[in-house]
Amino acid sequence: MKHYTYAPKGVCSRQIDYDLDEEGKIYNLKFEGGCNGNLKAIGRLLEGTDARRAAEILKGNDCKGRGTSCADQLSKAVLEALA
């Protein structure tokens, strides 16, 4: 399993930490800052999920007209890690 840290841009969260296993599944997802309850829920929902599929679902999600969101930033982080 490999650990990743990502610095999101344009959102309230300051850092995204997660692990990807050899099969490309997400584990131990944690956001620093942002909407605590919602981001904890995303982490629980995505535990053990295929990272590429999660990125497809979350990509383009918008928060308050910013053109991005913490979930969208996670999709960018995951796709970058998988590239």
Secondary structure, DSSP 8 states (H G I E B T S, - for coil): -EEEEE--SSSS--EEEEEE-TT-BEEEEEEESS-HHHHHHHHHHHTT-BHHHHHHHHTT--STTSS--HHHHHHHHHHHHH-
